[in-house]
Amino acid sequence: MAQLDFFKQPKHPWNAGRLTGAKPPLKPKHIWGIRQQLKVNDRIRDLALFNCAIDAKLRGCDLVKLRVSDVAPGGSIRARTTVIQQKTGRPVPFEITEANQNGCSAP
């Protein structure tokens, strides 16, 4: 039995030296920096999604399922809309701020 222990490799945990758990929220200066980079690089779609995510506090999976018809039925952008949350299956109402409405309506 002592010989078998000699050939065993020591096991290392998968998360040794890694940060696990919930990540801290973005600080206002980081949000501002991300917005500036998206504006400088003319990433209008990404900027609109980022602003909507920050304002609505939606999960990423719910945000990418958002369609133009959910936000702007008939061509006019709504001030409020509702999304069915994937994780819970419950409707989540959220407001679309004026700044985000202006960003979405820009060509």
FENNORFEN-V738665 format. One record per backbone hydrogen bond with DSSP energy under -1.0 kcal/mol. NH is the residue of the N-H (numbers start at 0). CO is the residue of the C=O. E is the energy in kcal/mol with one decimal. If there is no record, write none. Layout:
nh = <NH;NH>
co = <CO;CO>
e = <E;E>
This chain:
nh = <4;15;17;30;31;32;33;34;35;36;37;38;39;40;41;42;43;46;47;48;49;50;51;52;53;54;55;56;62;63;65;70;71;74;77;80;82;84;88;91;93;95;100;101;102;103;104>
co = <0;12;14;26;27;28;29;30;31;32;33;34;35;36;38;37;41;42;43;44;45;46;47;48;49;50;51;52;58;59;62;66;67;71;70;93;91;89;84;82;80;78;96;97;98;99;100>
e = <-1.3;-1.5;-1.8;-2.3;-2.6;-1.9;-2.4;-2.4;-2.4;-2.2;-2.2;-2.2;-2.8;-2.0;-1.4;-2.8;-1.1;-2.4;-2.5;-2.4;-2.6;-2.8;-2.3;-2.4;-2.4;-2.7;-2.8;-1.7;-2.1;-2.3;-1.2;-1.3;-3.8;-1.4;-2.8;-2.2;-1.9;-3.1;-2.4;-3.4;-2.7;-3.0;-2.5;-2.7;-2.0;-2.2;-1.8>
